[in-house]
Amino acid sequence: MIPLAEQCVWGCESGQPFNREHIIGRQFAKAIGMPFPVPISWGEIERSTGRDFEHGQTVEQELAICTDDRVCTRCNGQWMKKLDDRTVQAMRPALRANERVRLDQKKQLAVSRWATKVGLLLALWFHDQPMHPQSRRQKPVYVPADNFHRLYAKSTSLPENTTVWLGAVDSSVPITECFIMADGIDVRSSGEPAGYYSIFRLRRVLFFVCGFSLDHKVAPTESLNPVACVRDPQALRRLGPIREAVVEWPPPAYLEADDHARLIQGQPYRR
């Protein structure tokens, strides 16, 4: 778990002052043609029937989805900004106009690292929020601190036991500009926290990120496979760790309303 401390969450030890880190920032939103502040729906899905897509507990009209006193100005302005820029370059046609993109392995690495950065910060944001009285969660979202340090320290791969998936929401489904959520993963036998998963969607591009503490030996029964939640397994493509020469967006199949709800509710993989 990450304590509140006078050190950048990435463990960079730069000594630089902190700033307010917008998880979906102004520069990124402008580059992909999204309004700023970004209208973000977040929370747990209450129901999904037919074409009803999402009913989050809260919709933020102001961009309050940001972390305070967690990220230093050097990280924010250097490697994090570079990841944003590389992802915009690779994904801009998909994020702006739902156009097809082809991601070679270099682009897969950049986008999957960016998605992991966003997924970790979202998990941290949910960790830091006061518990909602109607939430199904009984404790703050667990966030493995070593995943932050590992992502920062090694730029050529993801943290061990991290997977990133990419999907596309069907054009007939009504959506908000952005949706976010995150939750922790407990070891089934002991109930001890071991990892996290985050889901976020920018328009019709959906990312699923799952990671475990680096000192936790992940059993096959603990690994999260979001493909088990969707109607057509071809609706999600794995970005990381890299295993294909090229990954295309959109995938061969699209996510429908109930697919999205099952991903959020996570019944097939909740531990």
The 8 nearest C-alpha neighbors of each residue, nearest first, counted from 0:
[[1, 142, 143, 141, 144, 2, 140, 192],
 [0, 2, 144, 142, 3, 143, 8, 123],
 [3, 1, 4, 0, 144, 8, 5, 127],
 [4, 2, 1, 5, 69, 68, 6, 8],
 [3, 5, 6, 2, 7, 69, 8, 68],
 [6, 4, 7, 3, 68, 69, 17, 8],
 [7, 5, 4, 8, 12, 10, 69, 14],
 [6, 8, 70, 9, 71, 10, 69, 11],
 [7, 9, 69, 10, 70, 6, 147, 144],
 [10, 8, 148, 147, 7, 11, 151, 70],
 [11, 9, 148, 8, 7, 12, 6, 147],
 [10, 12, 13, 9, 7, 151, 148, 74],
 [13, 11, 14, 10, 6, 7, 15, 9],
 [14, 12, 15, 11, 73, 71, 7, 10],
 [13, 15, 12, 16, 6, 71, 7, 11],
 [14, 16, 13, 71, 72, 73, 17, 12],
 [17, 15, 71, 72, 14, 18, 73, 68],
 [18, 16, 71, 68, 70, 72, 69, 15],
 [17, 19, 72, 20, 71, 68, 70, 67],
 [18, 20, 67, 66, 21, 65, 68, 17],
 [19, 21, 66, 65, 18, 22, 70, 67],
 [22, 20, 65, 24, 23, 19, 64, 66],
 [21, 23, 65, 24, 20, 64, 117, 120],
 [24, 22, 21, 27, 28, 25, 37, 64],
 [23, 25, 21, 27, 26, 22, 28, 20],
 [24, 26, 28, 27, 29, 35, 23, 36],
 [25, 27, 29, 28, 24, 30, 23, 83],
 [26, 28, 30, 24, 29, 25, 31, 23],
 [27, 29, 33, 25, 31, 30, 26, 32],
 [30, 28, 32, 26, 27, 31, 33, 25],
 [31, 29, 27, 28, 32, 26, 87, 91],
 [32, 30, 95, 28, 29, 33, 91, 94],
 [31, 33, 29, 30, 95, 28, 34, 94],
 [34, 32, 28, 31, 29, 35, 37, 176],
 [35, 33, 37, 36, 28, 32, 29, 38],
 [36, 34, 37, 25, 28, 33, 29, 62],
 [35, 37, 62, 61, 34, 38, 60, 25],
 [36, 38, 35, 34, 39, 62, 33, 60],
 [39, 37, 60, 59, 176, 36, 177, 40],
 [40, 38, 177, 59, 58, 178, 37, 41],
 [41, 39, 58, 178, 57, 55, 177, 59],
 [40, 42, 179, 55, 178, 57, 180, 58],
 [43, 41, 55, 56, 180, 57, 44, 40],
 [42, 44, 55, 45, 56, 41, 263, 180],
 [43, 45, 55, 54, 46, 53, 260, 263],
 [46, 44, 54, 43, 55, 47, 53, 56],
 [47, 45, 44, 48, 54, 53, 260, 51],
 [46, 48, 51, 52, 257, 260, 53, 49],
 [49, 47, 51, 50, 46, 257, 52, 256],
 [48, 50, 51, 47, 256, 257, 52, 255],
 [49, 51, 52, 256, 48, 172, 47, 173],
 [52, 50, 47, 48, 49, 53, 256, 173],
 [51, 53, 256, 47, 50, 173, 172, 174],
 [54, 52, 44, 55, 51, 47, 46, 260],
 [53, 55, 44, 45, 56, 46, 52, 43],
 [56, 54, 42, 41, 44, 57, 43, 40],
 [55, 57, 42, 43, 41, 54, 58, 44],
 [58, 56, 55, 41, 40, 59, 42, 39],
 [57, 59, 40, 39, 60, 41, 38, 55],
 [58, 60, 39, 61, 38, 40, 57, 62],
 [61, 59, 38, 58, 62, 39, 37, 36],
 [62, 60, 59, 36, 63, 38, 37, 39],
 [61, 63, 36, 64, 37, 59, 60, 38],
 [62, 64, 65, 61, 59, 21, 60, 66],
 [65, 63, 62, 22, 21, 66, 124, 23],
 [64, 66, 21, 20, 22, 63, 19, 67],
 [67, 65, 20, 19, 69, 124, 21, 68],
 [66, 68, 19, 69, 20, 18, 65, 70],
 [67, 69, 17, 70, 18, 66, 19, 71],
 [68, 70, 8, 7, 67, 66, 17, 71],
 [71, 69, 7, 17, 8, 68, 18, 20],
 [70, 72, 17, 7, 73, 16, 74, 15],
 [71, 73, 75, 74, 17, 76, 18, 16],
 [74, 72, 76, 75, 71, 77, 15, 13],
 [75, 73, 77, 76, 72, 71, 78, 79],
 [74, 76, 72, 79, 73, 77, 80, 71],
 [75, 77, 73, 80, 74, 72, 79, 78],
 [76, 78, 74, 80, 79, 75, 73, 81],
 [77, 79, 81, 80, 74, 82, 76, 75],
 [80, 78, 82, 75, 81, 77, 74, 83],
 [79, 81, 83, 82, 77, 78, 76, 84],
 [82, 80, 78, 84, 83, 79, 85, 77],
 [81, 83, 85, 79, 80, 84, 113, 86],
 [82, 84, 80, 86, 81, 85, 87, 79],
 [85, 83, 81, 87, 82, 86, 88, 80],
 [86, 84, 88, 82, 87, 83, 81, 89],
 [85, 87, 89, 83, 110, 88, 84, 90],
 [88, 86, 91, 84, 90, 89, 85, 83],
 [87, 89, 85, 86, 91, 90, 84, 83],
 [88, 90, 86, 87, 91, 85, 106, 102],
 [89, 91, 87, 93, 92, 86, 88, 94],
 [90, 92, 87, 94, 93, 88, 31, 95],
 [93, 91, 98, 95, 94, 96, 90, 97],
 [94, 92, 97, 98, 90, 91, 96, 95],
 [93, 95, 91, 92, 31, 96, 97, 90],
 [96, 94, 31, 92, 93, 91, 32, 97],
 [95, 97, 98, 93, 92, 94, 91, 31],
 [98, 96, 93, 94, 95, 92, 99, 203],
 [99, 97, 93, 92, 96, 100, 95, 94],
 [98, 100, 248, 93, 249, 97, 101, 92],
 [101, 99, 248, 247, 102, 93, 98, 90],
 [102, 100, 247, 246, 245, 103, 248, 99],
 [103, 101, 246, 106, 245, 107, 247, 100],
 [102, 104, 245, 106, 105, 244, 107, 101],
 [103, 105, 107, 106, 244, 108, 245, 102],
 [106, 104, 108, 107, 103, 109, 102, 110],
 [105, 107, 109, 102, 108, 103, 104, 110],
 [108, 106, 104, 110, 105, 109, 102, 238],
 [107, 109, 111, 105, 106, 110, 112, 104],
 [108, 110, 106, 112, 107, 111, 113, 86],
 [111, 109, 113, 86, 107, 112, 108, 114],
 [110, 112, 114, 108, 113, 109, 107, 239],
 [113, 111, 115, 109, 114, 110, 108, 116],
 [112, 114, 110, 116, 115, 111, 82, 109],
 [113, 115, 111, 117, 116, 112, 118, 110],
 [116, 114, 118, 112, 113, 117, 119, 111],
 [115, 117, 113, 119, 114, 118, 112, 120],
 [116, 118, 114, 120, 115, 119, 121, 113],
 [119, 117, 115, 197, 121, 116, 120, 114],
 [120, 118, 122, 116, 121, 117, 115, 123],
 [121, 119, 123, 117, 122, 118, 124, 116],
 [122, 120, 124, 118, 123, 119, 117, 125],
 [121, 123, 119, 181, 125, 120, 124, 126],
 [122, 124, 126, 120, 121, 125, 119, 127],
 [125, 123, 121, 127, 126, 122, 120, 66],
 [124, 126, 122, 128, 127, 123, 121, 140],
 [127, 125, 140, 123, 139, 124, 128, 122],
 [126, 128, 124, 125, 123, 129, 139, 140],
 [129, 127, 125, 126, 130, 124, 139, 131],
 [130, 128, 131, 127, 126, 139, 125, 132],
 [129, 131, 132, 128, 139, 134, 138, 136],
 [130, 132, 134, 133, 129, 136, 128, 135],
 [133, 131, 134, 130, 135, 129, 136, 137],
 [134, 132, 131, 135, 130, 136, 56, 137],
 [135, 133, 131, 136, 132, 130, 137, 43],
 [134, 136, 137, 133, 43, 132, 131, 138],
 [137, 135, 134, 138, 139, 130, 140, 182],
 [136, 138, 135, 139, 134, 130, 140, 132],
 [137, 139, 136, 140, 130, 141, 126, 183],
 [140, 138, 126, 141, 130, 137, 136, 125],
 [139, 141, 126, 183, 182, 125, 142, 122],
 [140, 142, 183, 0, 139, 195, 192, 194],
 [141, 143, 0, 144, 195, 123, 122, 140],
 [144, 142, 212, 145, 0, 146, 194, 141],
 [145, 143, 1, 146, 147, 0, 142, 148],
 [144, 146, 148, 147, 143, 149, 213, 212],
 [147, 145, 149, 144, 148, 143, 158, 150],
 [148, 146, 9, 150, 145, 149, 144, 151],
 [147, 149, 9, 145, 151, 10, 146, 150],
 [148, 150, 146, 152, 151, 147, 158, 145],
 [149, 151, 147, 148, 152, 153, 158, 146],
 [152, 150, 148, 149, 153, 9, 147, 154],
 [151, 153, 149, 150, 148, 154, 11, 9],
 [154, 152, 155, 150, 151, 149, 156, 157],
 [153, 155, 156, 152, 151, 150, 157, 112],
 [154, 156, 153, 157, 108, 109, 112, 150],
 [157, 155, 154, 153, 158, 108, 112, 240],
 [156, 158, 150, 112, 159, 161, 240, 155],
 [159, 157, 149, 161, 150, 146, 160, 156],
 [158, 160, 161, 157, 213, 211, 210, 146],
 [161, 159, 210, 211, 158, 162, 217, 213],
 [162, 160, 210, 159, 209, 158, 157, 211],
 [163, 161, 239, 209, 208, 240, 210, 160],
 [162, 164, 208, 239, 238, 207, 237, 111],
 [165, 163, 237, 207, 238, 236, 206, 235],
 [164, 166, 206, 236, 235, 205, 237, 207],
 [167, 165, 235, 205, 234, 204, 236, 206],
 [166, 168, 204, 253, 203, 249, 205, 254],
 [167, 169, 254, 203, 253, 255, 170, 204],
 [170, 168, 253, 171, 254, 172, 255, 167],
 [169, 171, 172, 168, 203, 173, 253, 167],
 [172, 170, 169, 173, 50, 255, 168, 174],
 [171, 173, 170, 169, 174, 50, 256, 52],
 [174, 172, 171, 52, 175, 170, 50, 51],
 [173, 175, 172, 176, 52, 202, 53, 203],
 [174, 176, 177, 202, 178, 40, 173, 39],
 [177, 175, 202, 38, 201, 39, 174, 37],
 [176, 178, 201, 39, 200, 175, 202, 40],
 [177, 179, 40, 200, 199, 41, 39, 201],
 [180, 178, 199, 41, 198, 40, 200, 177],
 [181, 179, 198, 197, 41, 42, 199, 182],
 [182, 180, 197, 122, 196, 198, 121, 125],
 [183, 181, 140, 196, 195, 197, 122, 184],
 [182, 184, 195, 141, 140, 194, 196, 185],
 [185, 183, 194, 195, 193, 192, 270, 186],
 [186, 184, 192, 190, 191, 193, 270, 187],
 [185, 187, 190, 191, 189, 188, 193, 192],
 [186, 188, 270, 190, 189, 185, 221, 191],
 [189, 187, 186, 190, 191, 185, 270, 221],
 [190, 188, 191, 186, 187, 185, 192, 193],
 [189, 191, 186, 185, 187, 188, 192, 270],
 [190, 192, 185, 186, 189, 193, 187, 188],
 [193, 191, 185, 184, 186, 194, 141, 190],
 [194, 192, 185, 211, 184, 212, 186, 191],
 [195, 193, 211, 184, 210, 212, 183, 192],
 [196, 194, 183, 184, 210, 182, 209, 142],
 [195, 197, 209, 208, 181, 182, 183, 210],
 [198, 196, 181, 118, 208, 180, 207, 122],
 [199, 197, 207, 180, 206, 179, 181, 208],
 [200, 198, 179, 178, 206, 205, 180, 197],
 [199, 201, 205, 178, 177, 204, 202, 206],
 [202, 200, 177, 204, 203, 176, 205, 199],
 [201, 203, 176, 204, 177, 200, 175, 94],
 [204, 202, 168, 167, 201, 205, 200, 97],
 [203, 205, 167, 201, 200, 202, 166, 168],
 [204, 206, 200, 166, 165, 167, 199, 203],
 [207, 205, 165, 199, 164, 198, 200, 166],
 [206, 208, 198, 164, 163, 197, 165, 209],
 [209, 207, 163, 197, 196, 162, 118, 115],
 [210, 208, 196, 162, 161, 195, 197, 163],
 [209, 211, 161, 194, 195, 160, 196, 162],
 [212, 210, 194, 193, 160, 213, 195, 161],
 [211, 213, 143, 215, 214, 194, 193, 145],
 [212, 214, 215, 211, 159, 145, 146, 160],
 [215, 213, 212, 216, 211, 145, 193, 217],
 [216, 214, 212, 213, 217, 193, 211, 194],
 [217, 215, 218, 214, 213, 212, 211, 160],
 [216, 218, 215, 221, 219, 222, 160, 211],
 [217, 219, 221, 220, 216, 222, 215, 186],
 [220, 218, 221, 222, 217, 223, 216, 224],
 [219, 221, 218, 222, 223, 217, 187, 268],
 [222, 220, 218, 219, 223, 217, 270, 186],
 [223, 221, 219, 220, 224, 217, 218, 268],
 [222, 224, 268, 225, 221, 209, 269, 220],
 [223, 225, 226, 227, 222, 268, 228, 267],
 [226, 224, 227, 228, 223, 262, 229, 268],
 [225, 227, 228, 232, 224, 229, 235, 234],
 [228, 226, 225, 229, 224, 267, 232, 268],
 [229, 227, 226, 225, 261, 262, 267, 258],
 [228, 230, 258, 226, 231, 227, 232, 261],
 [229, 231, 258, 232, 228, 254, 234, 227],
 [230, 232, 233, 229, 234, 252, 226, 253],
 [233, 231, 226, 234, 229, 235, 230, 227],
 [232, 234, 231, 252, 235, 251, 250, 236],
 [233, 235, 252, 253, 232, 231, 250, 254],
 [236, 234, 166, 233, 165, 164, 232, 226],
 [237, 235, 165, 164, 238, 166, 250, 234],
 [236, 238, 164, 239, 163, 165, 235, 162],
 [239, 237, 163, 164, 107, 241, 111, 240],
 [240, 238, 241, 163, 162, 237, 111, 164],
 [239, 241, 162, 238, 242, 157, 163, 161],
 [242, 240, 239, 238, 243, 104, 107, 108],
 [241, 243, 240, 244, 239, 238, 237, 104],
 [244, 242, 245, 241, 246, 104, 238, 103],
 [243, 245, 104, 103, 242, 246, 241, 102],
 [246, 244, 103, 102, 243, 104, 101, 247],
 [247, 245, 102, 101, 243, 103, 248, 244],
 [248, 246, 101, 100, 249, 250, 102, 245],
 [249, 247, 250, 100, 99, 101, 246, 167],
 [248, 250, 167, 247, 99, 251, 166, 253],
 [249, 251, 248, 252, 234, 247, 166, 233],
 [250, 252, 233, 234, 249, 253, 248, 247],
 [253, 251, 234, 233, 250, 231, 254, 249],
 [254, 252, 169, 234, 167, 168, 255, 250],
 [255, 253, 168, 169, 258, 234, 167, 259],
 [254, 256, 258, 257, 169, 168, 253, 259],
 [257, 255, 52, 259, 258, 50, 260, 172],
 [256, 258, 260, 259, 255, 47, 261, 48],
 [259, 257, 229, 255, 261, 256, 260, 254],
 [258, 260, 262, 257, 256, 261, 263, 255],
 [259, 261, 257, 263, 262, 258, 264, 47],
 [260, 262, 264, 258, 263, 259, 228, 265],
 [263, 261, 265, 259, 260, 264, 228, 258],
 [262, 264, 260, 265, 261, 259, 44, 43],
 [263, 265, 261, 262, 266, 260, 44, 43],
 [266, 264, 262, 263, 269, 268, 261, 267],
 [265, 267, 269, 268, 264, 261, 228, 262],
 [268, 266, 265, 269, 228, 227, 225, 261],
 [269, 267, 266, 265, 223, 270, 224, 225],
 [268, 270, 266, 265, 267, 184, 223, 264],
 [269, 187, 185, 184, 268, 186, 221, 190]]
